[in-house]
Amino acid sequence: MAPSKTYSDNSKRPTPEAISIVGASVAGTWQALAFAQAGCPVTLYERHSGDLVGATSYWAGGMLAPDCEAEVSEPLVARLGHRSLALWRDALPGTRFEGSLVVAHTRDRADFERFARLTPGHARLDAAGVAALEPALAGRFRDGLFYAAEGHVEPRRVLPMLYRRLAELGVVLRFGEEVAPHELPGTVIDCRGLAAQDALPELRGVKGEVVIVESRDVTFTRPVRLLHPRWPLYVIPREDGRFLIGATSIESEDDRVSVRSALELMTAAYALHPAFGEARIVEIGAGLRPAFPDHAPRVTVEGRILRVNGLYRHGFLLAPALAELTAAFVVDGQQDDEVIHAGAPAHRRAPEEVLS
Amino acid sequence: MLTFYGQEVASRLLIGTALYPSPTIMQQAIKASGAAIVTVSLRREAAGGKAGDAFWSLIRDTGARVLPNTAGCRTVREAVTTAELARELFGTPWIKLEVIGDDETLQPDVVGLVEAAALLTREGFNVFPYCTEDLTVAGRLIDAGCEVVMPWAAPIGSAKGIVNPAPLALLRARFPDVPMVIDAGLGAPSHAAHALELGYDAVLLNTAIAKAGDPVAMAEAFRLAAEAGRTAYEAGLMAPRDFASPSTPVVGTPFWHAATS
């Protein structure tokens, strides 16, 4: 995408300028934080209530795993992901990031070696190493890969925490309000996820199904990925003995969970540790990940509306770095060519804002 | 020219559309492979309404002909229902028929396969059955109306290449006029070349390309290998012999020395 000289006009905009953000899932919440920290007055709109039931972030795993994701992702995801990890550390000073662990059964050795070849930043562990990190897995796996630089957050806990931070910074939070980005005044950051398909025709939904279980018999300190040729899965420990088992990846915009997917997820968890057979099912649900065809995120500039989208399965991994780049673009006119794209100038208000 | 159900086919490499890092890479890999036919696995839940539309249109954009697949179906009824949904969704009578008999190896249930093939043929489908190298099964599929037969090289996703070349060579020799595609189990371009050298008309694969470190480069490698294998078959391969046969006679070596050395 060729950079347009019109972009530099942004630097001449008077600051601080008022910013409206649509969507308070992880992408929009971080945008609000970045703009508020840059000194802009910010209003954040969200059609759901404050607990985000129904939003994709509600079902997210919250893994911050830029090294593991290199298996299937463009280098851009790793670059933004490592920056985001630093921003999460700054935002959550009391939180320890414990890395992540990858294991495979002996018969899936080929998948294990392939994963090791395609991902950086890991140390190889033997059985004793696996047991030292996660005692619950002692005696179950002969090899492991440990990604020490990675971490995870609990989406349903950190988003409310960030909302409180936003309120302290003077951000106006308007939950339960459905607004159209082009009807809002001033600079608008559209973070509606899949709901932005009306403006971003390339966007599609990729279904991800998860199961949340509760077990007193297993304890993990960090996310554990089990490689399998057909059913790769991760199990993420949460508070109160809960675990999120995820996630399928299905080319469908249907948002219900199929019996087959539930069986596959729970069978894979049982293969990771038989104690999951006795776990209680707490919730089963699905979210639709918003994805562009290249599975890379984009900030599409359409005049005064900036559409932040395509975070796909990396919402929590990419949101902080994308917010930082978006705010730097709007406030300081700095343009990251890999992320900031000129879009079709739809919904424009004034002709002079049309990008060439 | 190779034809499937009366349609001329420009490439002897057919590839799948699953497991790629992204649809963009899938599209680039299809282009690099030169494949004129791509298989698409249909999950029941993705068939209703607009559920999977965005992905299907990314596949249609490649210009390749779609061969829908009843991947993962375990019963005749399930396979027939999935085939009917696929015909409605993609507007084609072509169907790659998979009836899985074993969850571990994904080995075809050949009994269910023959039954489903007969049912679907009566409904007007053009069936591409995924089967084993068994001669009798292939015969029954042809009797049921299949004009193309697709025996495996090895279990799906196993990357072992052709594990039973002798029965596959026999199958090829017994049905010389039926288009036959080696489907599943190919891991390396040399495996694809081997299949075409045996006289098979085409190969079909997915995982070896989609899960390569660079799927687009691997697609290109398979394209070249399929061309090499077919060209070699047409050129006439040298038959293996049980002992070395020097191309230049070693004049002057007494034959009794050759026999004892």
Contacts between the chains, C-beta under 8 A, distances in Angstrom:
chain1	res1	chain2	res2	distance
A	72	B	21	4.3
A	72	B	22	7.9
A	73	B	21	7.0
A	74	B	21	7.9
A	74	B	22	7.7
A	110	B	159	7.5
A	114	B	211	7.1
A	117	B	213	7.1
A	118	B	213	6.1
A	203	B	54	7.9
A	204	B	54	3.1
A	204	B	55	6.4
A	204	B	58	8.0
A	205	B	54	7.3
A	229	B	157	5.4
A	230	B	157	7.8
A	250	B	43	6.4
A	250	B	45	7.2
A	250	B	46	6.6
A	251	B	46	6.0
A	251	B	52	4.9
A	251	B	54	7.8
A	251	B	55	3.9
A	252	B	43	7.1
A	252	B	45	5.7
A	252	B	46	4.1
A	252	B	51	4.4
A	252	B	52	5.0
A	253	B	50	6.6
A	253	B	51	5.3
A	253	B	52	7.4
A	253	B	53	7.7
A	253	B	54	7.3
A	254	B	45	5.3
A	254	B	46	7.1
A	254	B	48	6.8
A	254	B	49	7.9
A	254	B	51	4.5
A	256	B	45	7.6
A	258	B	44	7.9
A	258	B	45	5.2
A	291	B	22	7.9
A	293	B	22	6.5
A	293	B	23	4.4
A	293	B	24	4.6
A	293	B	27	7.5
A	293	B	58	5.9
A	294	B	22	5.2
A	294	B	23	7.7
A	294	B	24	3.9
A	294	B	25	7.7
A	295	B	21	6.7
A	295	B	22	3.7
A	295	B	23	7.7
A	295	B	24	7.4
A	296	B	22	7.8
